[in-house]
């Protein structure tokens, strides 16, 4: 923020003074970060990955659903196009 004559700008950068309080807070944050990443690693180890067969079946289902959805929307688009042409152009 800028300053004006009645209220000068405040310094927002933390300063480390002789009591070491800010330094202790910084070290606590580092420990929190280390603990966080250890927890993330532990949770990642709990993940149950699908087998190759499950993966292939799921992939096939996705591909089939994409084909079905695209065919459906292509049909809907063709019908709507036909209706709009009839209404606008009177063909």
PDB file of N, CA, C and O in Angstrom:
ATOM      1  N   UNK A   1       0.823  -1.168   0.000  1.00  0.00           N
ATOM      2  CA  UNK A   1       0.000   0.000   0.000  1.00  0.00           C
ATOM      3  C   UNK A   1       0.874   1.240   0.000  1.00  0.00           C
ATOM      4  O   UNK A   1       2.001   1.224   0.496  1.00  0.00           O
ATOM      5  N   UNK A   2       0.358   2.275  -0.542  1.00  0.00           N
ATOM      6  CA  UNK A   2       1.069   3.543  -0.555  1.00  0.00           C
ATOM      7  C   UNK A   2       0.910   4.250   0.781  1.00  0.00           C
ATOM      8  O   UNK A   2       0.385   3.692   1.745  1.00  0.00           O
ATOM      9  N   UNK A   3       1.364   5.456   0.814  1.00  0.00           N
ATOM     10  CA  UNK A   3       1.217   6.215   2.048  1.00  0.00           C
ATOM     11  C   UNK A   3       0.574   7.559   1.730  1.00  0.00           C
ATOM     12  O   UNK A   3       0.581   8.022   0.590  1.00  0.00           O
ATOM     13  N   UNK A   4       0.037   8.152   2.743  1.00  0.00           N
ATOM     14  CA  UNK A   4      -0.487   9.498   2.610  1.00  0.00           C
ATOM     15  C   UNK A   4       0.046  10.314   3.785  1.00  0.00           C
ATOM     16  O   UNK A   4       0.600   9.745   4.726  1.00  0.00           O
ATOM     17  N   UNK A   5      -0.109  11.614   3.745  1.00  0.00           N
ATOM     18  CA  UNK A   5       0.494  12.444   4.803  1.00  0.00           C
ATOM     19  C   UNK A   5       0.011  12.108   6.209  1.00  0.00           C
ATOM     20  O   UNK A   5       0.748  12.321   7.171  1.00  0.00           O
ATOM     21  N   UNK A   6      -1.215  11.586   6.355  1.00  0.00           N
ATOM     22  CA  UNK A   6      -1.718  11.334   7.698  1.00  0.00           C
ATOM     23  C   UNK A   6      -1.360   9.948   8.210  1.00  0.00           C
ATOM     24  O   UNK A   6      -1.317   9.732   9.421  1.00  0.00           O
ATOM     25  N   UNK A   7      -1.102   8.999   7.305  1.00  0.00           N
ATOM     26  CA  UNK A   7      -0.767   7.643   7.743  1.00  0.00           C
ATOM     27  C   UNK A   7       0.299   7.062   6.831  1.00  0.00           C
ATOM     28  O   UNK A   7      -0.028   6.636   5.723  1.00  0.00           O
ATOM     29  N   UNK A   8       1.548   7.024   7.242  1.00  0.00           N
ATOM     30  CA  UNK A   8       2.595   6.469   6.398  1.00  0.00           C
ATOM     31  C   UNK A   8       2.404   4.965   6.212  1.00  0.00           C
ATOM     32  O   UNK A   8       1.756   4.310   7.028  1.00  0.00           O
ATOM     33  N   UNK A   9       2.975   4.419   5.124  1.00  0.00           N
ATOM     34  CA  UNK A   9       2.864   2.992   4.827  1.00  0.00           C
ATOM     35  C   UNK A   9       3.531   2.179   5.917  1.00  0.00           C
ATOM     36  O   UNK A   9       4.516   2.606   6.518  1.00  0.00           O
ATOM     37  N   UNK A  10       2.976   0.995   6.164  1.00  0.00           N
ATOM     38  CA  UNK A  10       3.529   0.112   7.192  1.00  0.00           C
ATOM     39  C   UNK A  10       4.445  -0.906   6.549  1.00  0.00           C
ATOM     40  O   UNK A  10       4.197  -1.358   5.431  1.00  0.00           O
ATOM     41  N   UNK A  11       5.492  -1.264   7.246  1.00  0.00           N
ATOM     42  CA  UNK A  11       6.414  -2.289   6.782  1.00  0.00           C
ATOM     43  C   UNK A  11       5.798  -3.647   7.090  1.00  0.00           C
ATOM     44  O   UNK A  11       5.553  -3.956   8.256  1.00  0.00           O
ATOM     45  N   UNK A  12       5.540  -4.472   6.064  1.00  0.00           N
ATOM     46  CA  UNK A  12       4.912  -5.773   6.275  1.00  0.00           C
ATOM     47  C   UNK A  12       5.914  -6.908   6.285  1.00  0.00           C
ATOM     48  O   UNK A  12       5.525  -8.066   6.438  1.00  0.00           O
ATOM     49  N   UNK A  13       7.200  -6.606   6.125  1.00  0.00           N
ATOM     50  CA  UNK A  13       8.229  -7.646   6.126  1.00  0.00           C
ATOM     51  C   UNK A  13       8.582  -7.964   7.575  1.00  0.00           C
ATOM     52  O   UNK A  13       8.945  -7.059   8.327  1.00  0.00           O
ATOM     53  N   UNK A  14       8.484  -9.255   7.994  1.00  0.00           N
ATOM     54  CA  UNK A  14       8.820  -9.575   9.376  1.00  0.00           C
ATOM     55  C   UNK A  14      10.323  -9.403   9.617  1.00  0.00           C
ATOM     56  O   UNK A  14      11.160  -9.726   8.773  1.00  0.00           O
ATOM     57  N   UNK A  15      10.614  -8.895  10.775  1.00  0.00           N
ATOM     58  CA  UNK A  15      12.014  -8.706  11.130  1.00  0.00           C
ATOM     59  C   UNK A  15      12.372  -9.682  12.237  1.00  0.00           C
ATOM     60  O   UNK A  15      11.568  -9.957  13.128  1.00  0.00           O
ATOM     61  N   UNK A  16      13.594 -10.203  12.167  1.00  0.00           N
ATOM     62  CA  UNK A  16      14.081 -11.106  13.199  1.00  0.00           C
ATOM     63  C   UNK A  16      14.839 -10.270  14.216  1.00  0.00           C
ATOM     64  O   UNK A  16      15.912  -9.734  13.936  1.00  0.00           O
ATOM     65  N   UNK A  17      14.256 -10.174  15.401  1.00  0.00           N
ATOM     66  CA  UNK A  17      14.936  -9.414  16.425  1.00  0.00           C
ATOM     67  C   UNK A  17      15.696 -10.367  17.351  1.00  0.00           C
ATOM     68  O   UNK A  17      15.716 -11.575  17.115  1.00  0.00           O
ATOM     69  N   UNK A  18      16.289  -9.853  18.350  1.00  0.00           N
ATOM     70  CA  UNK A  18      17.176 -10.634  19.208  1.00  0.00           C
ATOM     71  C   UNK A  18      16.503 -11.730  20.002  1.00  0.00           C
ATOM     72  O   UNK A  18      17.183 -12.648  20.462  1.00  0.00           O
ATOM     73  N   UNK A  19      15.176 -11.671  20.186  1.00  0.00           N
ATOM     74  CA  UNK A  19      14.544 -12.678  21.034  1.00  0.00           C
ATOM     75  C   UNK A  19      14.355 -14.017  20.336  1.00  0.00           C
ATOM     76  O   UNK A  19      14.078 -15.011  21.008  1.00  0.00           O
ATOM     77  N   UNK A  20      14.495 -14.086  19.011  1.00  0.00           N
ATOM     78  CA  UNK A  20      14.401 -15.349  18.281  1.00  0.00           C
ATOM     79  C   UNK A  20      12.988 -15.848  18.097  1.00  0.00           C
ATOM     80  O   UNK A  20      12.790 -16.968  17.625  1.00  0.00           O
ATOM     81  N   UNK A  21      12.006 -15.055  18.453  1.00  0.00           N
ATOM     82  CA  UNK A  21      10.611 -15.495  18.354  1.00  0.00           C
ATOM     83  C   UNK A  21      10.213 -15.761  16.904  1.00  0.00           C
ATOM     84  O   UNK A  21       9.607 -16.791  16.610  1.00  0.00           O
ATOM     85  N   UNK A  22      10.547 -14.845  15.997  1.00  0.00           N
ATOM     86  CA  UNK A  22      10.210 -15.033  14.587  1.00  0.00           C
ATOM     87  C   UNK A  22      10.959 -16.243  14.027  1.00  0.00           C
ATOM     88  O   UNK A  22      10.424 -16.980  13.199  1.00  0.00           O
ATOM     89  N   UNK A  23      12.193 -16.444  14.479  1.00  0.00           N
ATOM     90  CA  UNK A  23      12.983 -17.575  13.995  1.00  0.00           C
ATOM     91  C   UNK A  23      12.324 -18.888  14.426  1.00  0.00           C
ATOM     92  O   UNK A  23      12.273 -19.844  13.652  1.00  0.00           O
ATOM     93  N   UNK A  24      11.820 -18.932  15.661  1.00  0.00           N
ATOM     94  CA  UNK A  24      11.128 -20.132  16.134  1.00  0.00           C
ATOM     95  C   UNK A  24       9.867 -20.389  15.321  1.00  0.00           C
ATOM     96  O   UNK A  24       9.550 -21.535  15.006  1.00  0.00           O
ATOM     97  N   UNK A  25       9.151 -19.328  14.985  1.00  0.00           N
ATOM     98  CA  UNK A  25       7.945 -19.484  14.173  1.00  0.00           C
ATOM     99  C   UNK A  25       8.293 -20.013  12.788  1.00  0.00           C
ATOM    100  O   UNK A  25       7.576 -20.858  12.250  1.00  0.00           O
ATOM    101  N   UNK A  26       9.391 -19.523  12.202  1.00  0.00           N
ATOM    102  CA  UNK A  26       9.815 -19.992  10.883  1.00  0.00           C
ATOM    103  C   UNK A  26      10.196 -21.466  10.952  1.00  0.00           C
ATOM    104  O   UNK A  26       9.874 -22.235  10.046  1.00  0.00           O
ATOM    105  N   UNK A  27      10.876 -21.861  12.018  1.00  0.00           N
ATOM    106  CA  UNK A  27      11.263 -23.270  12.160  1.00  0.00           C
ATOM    107  C   UNK A  27      10.030 -24.142  12.352  1.00  0.00           C
ATOM    108  O   UNK A  27       9.982 -25.262  11.843  1.00  0.00           O
ATOM    109  N   UNK A  28       9.034 -23.646  13.078  1.00  0.00           N
ATOM    110  CA  UNK A  28       7.797 -24.401  13.277  1.00  0.00           C
ATOM    111  C   UNK A  28       7.082 -24.597  11.947  1.00  0.00           C
ATOM    112  O   UNK A  28       6.520 -25.662  11.690  1.00  0.00           O
ATOM    113  N   UNK A  29       7.104 -23.572  11.104  1.00  0.00           N
ATOM    114  CA  UNK A  29       6.486 -23.707   9.779  1.00  0.00           C
ATOM    115  C   UNK A  29       7.216 -24.750   8.952  1.00  0.00           C
ATOM    116  O   UNK A  29       6.582 -25.525   8.236  1.00  0.00           O
ATOM    117  N   UNK A  30       8.541 -24.779   9.041  1.00  0.00           N
ATOM    118  CA  UNK A  30       9.309 -25.783   8.300  1.00  0.00           C
ATOM    119  C   UNK A  30       8.961 -27.176   8.793  1.00  0.00           C
ATOM    120  O   UNK A  30       8.809 -28.097   7.991  1.00  0.00           O
ATOM    121  N   UNK A  31       8.833 -27.340  10.104  1.00  0.00           N
ATOM    122  CA  UNK A  31       8.459 -28.639  10.653  1.00  0.00           C
ATOM    123  C   UNK A  31       7.062 -29.022  10.203  1.00  0.00           C
ATOM    124  O   UNK A  31       6.805 -30.189   9.910  1.00  0.00           O
ATOM    125  N   UNK A  32       6.149 -28.051  10.145  1.00  0.00           N
ATOM    126  CA  UNK A  32       4.796 -28.328   9.665  1.00  0.00           C
ATOM    127  C   UNK A  32       4.828 -28.789   8.215  1.00  0.00           C
ATOM    128  O   UNK A  32       4.080 -29.690   7.834  1.00  0.00           O
ATOM    129  N   UNK A  33       5.688 -28.179   7.403  1.00  0.00           N
ATOM    130  CA  UNK A  33       5.794 -28.572   6.000  1.00  0.00           C
ATOM    131  C   UNK A  33       6.333 -29.987   5.885  1.00  0.00           C
ATOM    132  O   UNK A  33       5.836 -30.779   5.085  1.00  0.00           O
ATOM    133  N   UNK A  34       7.344 -30.310   6.677  1.00  0.00           N
ATOM    134  CA  UNK A  34       7.913 -31.658   6.646  1.00  0.00           C
ATOM    135  C   UNK A  34       6.864 -32.674   7.072  1.00  0.00           C
ATOM    136  O   UNK A  34       6.711 -33.719   6.440  1.00  0.00           O
ATOM    137  N   UNK A  35       6.146 -32.368   8.139  1.00  0.00           N
ATOM    138  CA  UNK A  35       5.087 -33.262   8.610  1.00  0.00           C
ATOM    139  C   UNK A  35       4.007 -33.421   7.554  1.00  0.00           C
ATOM    140  O   UNK A  35       3.506 -34.523   7.334  1.00  0.00           O
ATOM    141  N   UNK A  36       3.649 -32.335   6.907  1.00  0.00           N
ATOM    142  CA  UNK A  36       2.629 -32.395   5.859  1.00  0.00           C
ATOM    143  C   UNK A  36       3.050 -33.344   4.738  1.00  0.00           C
ATOM    144  O   UNK A  36       2.266 -34.198   4.323  1.00  0.00           O
ATOM    145  N   UNK A  37       4.282 -33.203   4.246  1.00  0.00           N
ATOM    146  CA  UNK A  37       4.718 -34.056   3.144  1.00  0.00           C
ATOM    147  C   UNK A  37       4.883 -35.508   3.580  1.00  0.00           C
ATOM    148  O   UNK A  37       4.687 -36.416   2.772  1.00  0.00           O
ATOM    149  N   UNK A  38       5.238 -35.742   4.832  1.00  0.00           N
ATOM    150  CA  UNK A  38       5.281 -37.113   5.327  1.00  0.00           C
ATOM    151  C   UNK A  38       3.875 -37.713   5.346  1.00  0.00           C
ATOM    152  O   UNK A  38       3.684 -38.876   4.991  1.00  0.00           O
ATOM    153  N   UNK A  39       2.897 -36.914   5.763  1.00  0.00           N
ATOM    154  CA  UNK A  39       1.509 -37.382   5.772  1.00  0.00           C
ATOM    155  C   UNK A  39       1.011 -37.660   4.357  1.00  0.00           C
ATOM    156  O   UNK A  39       0.297 -38.635   4.126  1.00  0.00           O
ATOM    157  N   UNK A  40       1.384 -36.810   3.424  1.00  0.00           N
ATOM    158  CA  UNK A  40       0.991 -37.019   2.027  1.00  0.00           C
ATOM    159  C   UNK A  40       1.571 -38.329   1.519  1.00  0.00           C
ATOM    160  O   UNK A  40       0.876 -39.113   0.873  1.00  0.00           O
ATOM    161  N   UNK A  41       2.836 -38.567   1.809  1.00  0.00           N
ATOM    162  CA  UNK A  41       3.483 -39.813   1.371  1.00  0.00           C
ATOM    163  C   UNK A  41       2.786 -41.021   1.991  1.00  0.00           C
ATOM    164  O   UNK A  41       2.552 -42.019   1.309  1.00  0.00           O
ATOM    165  N   UNK A  42       2.452 -40.939   3.278  1.00  0.00           N
ATOM    166  CA  UNK A  42       1.773 -42.047   3.942  1.00  0.00           C
ATOM    167  C   UNK A  42       0.404 -42.319   3.328  1.00  0.00           C
ATOM    168  O   UNK A  42       0.026 -43.474   3.135  1.00  0.00           O
ATOM    169  N   UNK A  43      -0.338 -41.257   3.021  1.00  0.00           N
ATOM    170  CA  UNK A  43      -1.652 -41.441   2.397  1.00  0.00           C
ATOM    171  C   UNK A  43      -1.527 -42.005   0.986  1.00  0.00           C
ATOM    172  O   UNK A  43      -2.359 -42.812   0.570  1.00  0.00           O
ATOM    173  N   UNK A  44      -0.497 -41.590   0.243  1.00  0.00           N
ATOM    174  CA  UNK A  44      -0.301 -42.099  -1.116  1.00  0.00           C
ATOM    175  C   UNK A  44      -0.007 -43.596  -1.096  1.00  0.00           C
ATOM    176  O   UNK A  44      -0.353 -44.316  -2.033  1.00  0.00           O
ATOM    177  N   UNK A  45       0.623 -44.053  -0.040  1.00  0.00           N
ATOM    178  CA  UNK A  45       0.904 -45.496   0.069  1.00  0.00           C
ATOM    179  C   UNK A  45      -0.361 -46.303   0.294  1.00  0.00           C
ATOM    180  O   UNK A  45      -0.390 -47.499   0.007  1.00  0.00           O
ATOM    181  N   UNK A  46      -1.419 -45.660   0.808  1.00  0.00           N
ATOM    182  CA  UNK A  46      -2.679 -46.359   1.076  1.00  0.00           C
ATOM    183  C   UNK A  46      -3.549 -46.501  -0.172  1.00  0.00           C
ATOM    184  O   UNK A  46      -4.549 -47.218  -0.149  1.00  0.00           O
ATOM    185  N   UNK A  47      -3.183 -45.832  -1.249  1.00  0.00           N
ATOM    186  CA  UNK A  47      -3.993 -45.870  -2.464  1.00  0.00           C
ATOM    187  C   UNK A  47      -3.983 -47.283  -3.043  1.00  0.00           C
ATOM    188  O   UNK A  47      -2.930 -47.909  -3.167  1.00  0.00           O
ATOM    189  N   UNK A  48      -5.160 -47.769  -3.392  1.00  0.00           N
ATOM    190  CA  UNK A  48      -5.277 -49.094  -4.019  1.00  0.00           C
ATOM    191  C   UNK A  48      -5.428 -48.870  -5.516  1.00  0.00           C
ATOM    192  O   UNK A  48      -6.453 -48.364  -5.973  1.00  0.00           O
ATOM    193  N   UNK A  49      -4.417 -49.244  -6.272  1.00  0.00           N
ATOM    194  CA  UNK A  49      -4.427 -49.049  -7.710  1.00  0.00           C
ATOM    195  C   UNK A  49      -5.228 -50.151  -8.379  1.00  0.00           C
ATOM    196  O   UNK A  49      -5.199 -51.294  -7.921  1.00  0.00           O
ATOM    197  N   UNK A  50      -5.949 -49.835  -9.463  1.00  0.00           N
ATOM    198  CA  UNK A  50      -6.729 -50.872 -10.153  1.00  0.00           C
ATOM    199  C   UNK A  50      -5.817 -51.877 -10.846  1.00  0.00           C
ATOM    200  O   UNK A  50      -4.687 -51.575 -11.229  1.00  0.00           O
ATOM    201  N   UNK A  51      -6.360 -53.090 -10.990  1.00  0.00           N
ATOM    202  CA  UNK A  51      -5.600 -54.105 -11.718  1.00  0.00           C
ATOM    203  C   UNK A  51      -5.638 -53.772 -13.212  1.00  0.00           C
ATOM    204  O   UNK A  51      -6.402 -52.910 -13.646  1.00  0.00           O
ATOM    205  N   UNK A  52      -4.816 -54.454 -13.978  1.00  0.00           N
ATOM    206  CA  UNK A  52      -4.785 -54.213 -15.429  1.00  0.00           C
ATOM    207  C   UNK A  52      -6.155 -54.504 -16.047  1.00  0.00           C
ATOM    208  O   UNK A  52      -6.611 -53.768 -16.922  1.00  0.00           O
ATOM    209  N   UNK A  53      -6.802 -55.564 -15.598  1.00  0.00           N
ATOM    210  CA  UNK A  53      -8.123 -55.938 -16.134  1.00  0.00           C
ATOM    211  C   UNK A  53      -9.156 -54.857 -15.823  1.00  0.00           C
ATOM    212  O   UNK A  53      -9.927 -54.464 -16.698  1.00  0.00           O
ATOM    213  N   UNK A  54      -9.173 -54.369 -14.563  1.00  0.00           N
ATOM    214  CA  UNK A  54     -10.107 -53.312 -14.185  1.00  0.00           C
ATOM    215  C   UNK A  54      -9.869 -52.048 -15.006  1.00  0.00           C
ATOM    216  O   UNK A  54     -10.813 -51.375 -15.419  1.00  0.00           O
ATOM    217  N   UNK A  55      -8.604 -51.738 -15.236  1.00  0.00           N
ATOM    218  CA  UNK A  55      -8.262 -50.555 -16.016  1.00  0.00           C
ATOM    219  C   UNK A  55      -8.755 -50.683 -17.455  1.00  0.00           C
ATOM    220  O   UNK A  55      -9.313 -49.735 -18.007  1.00  0.00           O
ATOM    221  N   UNK A  56      -8.552 -51.848 -18.063  1.00  0.00           N
ATOM    222  CA  UNK A  56      -8.991 -52.064 -19.444  1.00  0.00           C
ATOM    223  C   UNK A  56     -10.515 -52.014 -19.557  1.00  0.00           C
ATOM    224  O   UNK A  56     -11.049 -51.440 -20.506  1.00  0.00           O
ATOM    225  N   UNK A  57     -11.217 -52.615 -18.589  1.00  0.00           N
ATOM    226  CA  UNK A  57     -12.681 -52.595 -18.614  1.00  0.00           C
ATOM    227  C   UNK A  57     -13.200 -51.163 -18.461  1.00  0.00           C
ATOM    228  O   UNK A  57     -14.107 -50.748 -19.182  1.00  0.00           O
ATOM    229  N   UNK A  58     -12.628 -50.420 -17.531  1.00  0.00           N
ATOM    230  CA  UNK A  58     -13.054 -49.033 -17.328  1.00  0.00           C
ATOM    231  C   UNK A  58     -12.787 -48.184 -18.566  1.00  0.00           C
ATOM    232  O   UNK A  58     -13.620 -47.367 -18.958  1.00  0.00           O
ATOM    233  N   UNK A  59     -11.626 -48.379 -19.175  1.00  0.00           N
ATOM    234  CA  UNK A  59     -11.297 -47.629 -20.389  1.00  0.00           C
ATOM    235  C   UNK A  59     -12.269 -47.961 -21.512  1.00  0.00           C
ATOM    236  O   UNK A  59     -12.732 -47.066 -22.220  1.00  0.00           O
ATOM    237  N   UNK A  60     -12.581 -49.239 -21.677  1.00  0.00           N
ATOM    238  CA  UNK A  60     -13.528 -49.650 -22.713  1.00  0.00           C
ATOM    239  C   UNK A  60     -14.910 -49.041 -22.461  1.00  0.00           C
ATOM    240  O   UNK A  60     -15.570 -48.603 -23.404  1.00  0.00           O
ATOM    241  N   UNK A  61     -15.351 -49.009 -21.211  1.00  0.00           N
ATOM    242  CA  UNK A  61     -16.643 -48.423 -20.888  1.00  0.00           C
ATOM    243  C   UNK A  61     -16.671 -46.931 -21.215  1.00  0.00           C
ATOM    244  O   UNK A  61     -17.675 -46.423 -21.714  1.00  0.00           O
ATOM    245  N   UNK A  62     -15.583 -46.236 -20.937  1.00  0.00           N
ATOM    246  CA  UNK A  62     -15.516 -44.808 -21.247  1.00  0.00           C
ATOM    247  C   UNK A  62     -15.598 -44.596 -22.754  1.00  0.00           C
ATOM    248  O   UNK A  62     -16.335 -43.728 -23.221  1.00  0.00           O
ATOM    249  N   UNK A  63     -14.848 -45.382 -23.512  1.00  0.00           N
ATOM    250  CA  UNK A  63     -14.855 -45.243 -24.974  1.00  0.00           C
ATOM    251  C   UNK A  63     -16.252 -45.524 -25.518  1.00  0.00           C
ATOM    252  O   UNK A  63     -16.731 -44.796 -26.389  1.00  0.00           O
ATOM    253  N   UNK A  64     -16.915 -46.572 -25.018  1.00  0.00           N
ATOM    254  CA  UNK A  64     -18.265 -46.917 -25.476  1.00  0.00           C
ATOM    255  C   UNK A  64     -19.242 -45.783 -25.149  1.00  0.00           C
ATOM    256  O   UNK A  64     -20.069 -45.419 -25.986  1.00  0.00           O
ATOM    257  N   UNK A  65     -19.153 -45.231 -23.953  1.00  0.00           N
ATOM    258  CA  UNK A  65     -20.064 -44.144 -23.572  1.00  0.00           C
ATOM    259  C   UNK A  65     -19.822 -42.891 -24.412  1.00  0.00           C
ATOM    260  O   UNK A  65     -20.769 -42.173 -24.733  1.00  0.00           O
ATOM    261  N   UNK A  66     -18.580 -42.624 -24.765  1.00  0.00           N
ATOM    262  CA  UNK A  66     -18.276 -41.472 -25.621  1.00  0.00           C
ATOM    263  C   UNK A  66     -18.891 -41.669 -26.999  1.00  0.00           C
ATOM    264  O   UNK A  66     -19.467 -40.737 -27.560  1.00  0.00           O
ATOM    265  N   UNK A  67     -18.774 -42.867 -27.545  1.00  0.00           N
ATOM    266  CA  UNK A  67     -19.348 -43.151 -28.863  1.00  0.00           C
ATOM    267  C   UNK A  67     -20.872 -43.032 -28.811  1.00  0.00           C
ATOM    268  O   UNK A  67     -21.474 -42.444 -29.709  1.00  0.00           O
ATOM    269  N   UNK A  68     -21.497 -43.579 -27.778  1.00  0.00           N
ATOM    270  CA  UNK A  68     -22.954 -43.517 -27.646  1.00  0.00           C
ATOM    271  C   UNK A  68     -23.411 -42.061 -27.496  1.00  0.00           C
ATOM    272  O   UNK A  68     -24.372 -41.641 -28.140  1.00  0.00           O
ATOM    273  N   UNK A  69     -22.720 -41.295 -26.641  1.00  0.00           N
ATOM    274  CA  UNK A  69     -23.099 -39.895 -26.434  1.00  0.00           C
ATOM    275  C   UNK A  69     -22.911 -39.082 -27.705  1.00  0.00           C
ATOM    276  O   UNK A  69     -23.752 -38.244 -28.029  1.00  0.00           O
ATOM    277  N   UNK A  70     -21.824 -39.316 -28.429  1.00  0.00           N
ATOM    278  CA  UNK A  70     -21.610 -38.548 -29.660  1.00  0.00           C
ATOM    279  C   UNK A  70     -22.651 -38.908 -30.717  1.00  0.00           C
ATOM    280  O   UNK A  70     -23.102 -38.030 -31.452  1.00  0.00           O
ATOM    281  N   UNK A  71     -23.038 -40.167 -30.807  1.00  0.00           N
ATOM    282  CA  UNK A  71     -24.084 -40.563 -31.750  1.00  0.00           C
ATOM    283  C   UNK A  71     -25.419 -39.915 -31.362  1.00  0.00           C
ATOM    284  O   UNK A  71     -26.152 -39.437 -32.228  1.00  0.00           O
ATOM    285  N   UNK A  72     -25.730 -39.899 -30.075  1.00  0.00           N
ATOM    286  CA  UNK A  72     -26.971 -39.290 -29.600  1.00  0.00           C
ATOM    287  C   UNK A  72     -27.004 -37.804 -29.945  1.00  0.00           C
ATOM    288  O   UNK A  72     -27.986 -37.319 -30.507  1.00  0.00           O
ATOM    289  N   UNK A  73     -25.937 -37.081 -29.611  1.00  0.00           N
ATOM    290  CA  UNK A  73     -25.932 -35.643 -29.862  1.00  0.00           C
ATOM    291  C   UNK A  73     -25.861 -35.316 -31.351  1.00  0.00           C
ATOM    292  O   UNK A  73     -26.358 -34.273 -31.775  1.00  0.00           O
ATOM    293  N   UNK A  74     -25.258 -36.179 -32.141  1.00  0.00           N
ATOM    294  CA  UNK A  74     -25.281 -35.978 -33.590  1.00  0.00           C
ATOM    295  C   UNK A  74     -26.712 -36.110 -34.118  1.00  0.00           C
ATOM    296  O   UNK A  74     -27.141 -35.329 -34.968  1.00  0.00           O
ATOM    297  N   UNK A  75     -27.444 -37.098 -33.610  1.00  0.00           N
ATOM    298  CA  UNK A  75     -28.843 -37.275 -34.005  1.00  0.00           C
ATOM    299  C   UNK A  75     -29.706 -36.103 -33.575  1.00  0.00           C
ATOM    300  O   UNK A  75     -30.527 -35.622 -34.356  1.00  0.00           O
ATOM    301  N   UNK A  76     -29.534 -35.635 -32.341  1.00  0.00           N
ATOM    302  CA  UNK A  76     -30.299 -34.492 -31.855  1.00  0.00           C
ATOM    303  C   UNK A  76     -29.981 -33.254 -32.683  1.00  0.00           C
ATOM    304  O   UNK A  76     -30.876 -32.483 -33.028  1.00  0.00           O
ATOM    305  N   UNK A  77     -28.708 -33.067 -33.000  1.00  0.00           N
ATOM    306  CA  UNK A  77     -28.306 -31.926 -33.807  1.00  0.00           C
ATOM    307  C   UNK A  77     -28.948 -31.978 -35.192  1.00  0.00           C
ATOM    308  O   UNK A  77     -29.401 -30.951 -35.699  1.00  0.00           O
ATOM    309  N   UNK A  78     -28.993 -33.161 -35.812  1.00  0.00           N
ATOM    310  CA  UNK A  78     -29.595 -33.296 -37.140  1.00  0.00           C
ATOM    311  C   UNK A  78     -31.090 -32.978 -37.095  1.00  0.00           C
ATOM    312  O   UNK A  78     -31.615 -32.319 -37.992  1.00  0.00           O
ATOM    313  N   UNK A  79     -31.770 -33.447 -36.051  1.00  0.00           N
ATOM    314  CA  UNK A  79     -33.206 -33.186 -35.927  1.00  0.00           C
ATOM    315  C   UNK A  79     -33.455 -31.691 -35.722  1.00  0.00           C
ATOM    316  O   UNK A  79     -34.337 -31.116 -36.359  1.00  0.00           O
ATOM    317  N   UNK A  80     -32.686 -31.064 -34.842  1.00  0.00           N
ATOM    318  CA  UNK A  80     -32.859 -29.632 -34.598  1.00  0.00           C
ATOM    319  C   UNK A  80     -32.531 -28.810 -35.841  1.00  0.00           C
ATOM    320  O   UNK A  80     -33.192 -27.809 -36.117  1.00  0.00           O
ATOM    321  N   UNK A  81     -31.523 -29.226 -36.581  1.00  0.00           N
ATOM    322  CA  UNK A  81     -31.178 -28.529 -37.824  1.00  0.00           C
ATOM    323  C   UNK A  81     -32.346 -28.606 -38.799  1.00  0.00           C
ATOM    324  O   UNK A  81     -32.694 -27.608 -39.431  1.00  0.00           O
ATOM    325  N   UNK A  82     -32.948 -29.775 -38.925  1.00  0.00           N
ATOM    326  CA  UNK A  82     -34.075 -29.973 -39.831  1.00  0.00           C
ATOM    327  C   UNK A  82     -35.254 -29.074 -39.417  1.00  0.00           C
ATOM    328  O   UNK A  82     -35.893 -28.444 -40.260  1.00  0.00           O
ATOM    329  N   UNK A  83     -35.528 -29.028 -38.109  1.00  0.00           N
ATOM    330  CA  UNK A  83     -36.638 -28.215 -37.610  1.00  0.00           C
ATOM    331  C   UNK A  83     -36.374 -26.734 -37.860  1.00  0.00           C
ATOM    332  O   UNK A  83     -37.271 -26.022 -38.312  1.00  0.00           O
ATOM    333  N   UNK A  84     -35.181 -26.261 -37.581  1.00  0.00           N
ATOM    334  CA  UNK A  84     -34.852 -24.839 -37.760  1.00  0.00           C
ATOM    335  C   UNK A  84     -34.914 -24.470 -39.236  1.00  0.00           C
ATOM    336  O   UNK A  84     -35.404 -23.394 -39.577  1.00  0.00           O
ATOM    337  N   UNK A  85     -34.431 -25.336 -40.114  1.00  0.00           N
ATOM    338  CA  UNK A  85     -34.517 -25.049 -41.558  1.00  0.00           C
ATOM    339  C   UNK A  85     -35.952 -24.931 -41.995  1.00  0.00           C
ATOM    340  O   UNK A  85     -36.273 -24.057 -42.801  1.00  0.00           O
ATOM    341  N   UNK A  86     -36.836 -25.783 -41.490  1.00  0.00           N
ATOM    342  CA  UNK A  86     -38.245 -25.730 -41.859  1.00  0.00           C
ATOM    343  C   UNK A  86     -38.899 -24.437 -41.382  1.00  0.00           C
ATOM    344  O   UNK A  86     -39.699 -23.827 -42.092  1.00  0.00           O
ATOM    345  N   UNK A  87     -38.540 -24.032 -40.157  1.00  0.00           N
ATOM    346  CA  UNK A  87     -39.156 -22.834 -39.581  1.00  0.00           C
ATOM    347  C   UNK A  87     -38.636 -21.578 -40.269  1.00  0.00           C
ATOM    348  O   UNK A  87     -39.423 -20.704 -40.630  1.00  0.00           O
ATOM    349  N   UNK A  88     -37.321 -21.475 -40.455  1.00  0.00           N
ATOM    350  CA  UNK A  88     -36.722 -20.242 -40.991  1.00  0.00           C
ATOM    351  C   UNK A  88     -36.883 -20.101 -42.506  1.00  0.00           C
ATOM    352  O   UNK A  88     -37.160 -19.012 -43.007  1.00  0.00           O
ATOM    353  N   UNK A  89     -36.712 -21.194 -43.219  1.00  0.00           N
ATOM    354  CA  UNK A  89     -36.702 -21.104 -44.678  1.00  0.00           C
ATOM    355  C   UNK A  89     -37.975 -21.629 -45.323  1.00  0.00           C
ATOM    356  O   UNK A  89     -38.183 -21.444 -46.522  1.00  0.00           O
ATOM    357  N   UNK A  90     -38.815 -22.271 -44.554  1.00  0.00           N
ATOM    358  CA  UNK A  90     -40.092 -22.760 -45.067  1.00  0.00           C
ATOM    359  C   UNK A  90     -39.958 -23.812 -46.165  1.00  0.00           C
ATOM    360  O   UNK A  90     -40.794 -23.907 -47.063  1.00  0.00           O
ATOM    361  N   UNK A  91     -38.919 -24.576 -46.075  1.00  0.00           N
ATOM    362  CA  UNK A  91     -38.672 -25.598 -47.119  1.00  0.00           C
ATOM    363  C   UNK A  91     -39.521 -26.815 -46.885  1.00  0.00           C
ATOM    364  O   UNK A  91     -39.451 -27.773 -47.655  1.00  0.00           O
TER     365      UNK A  91
END
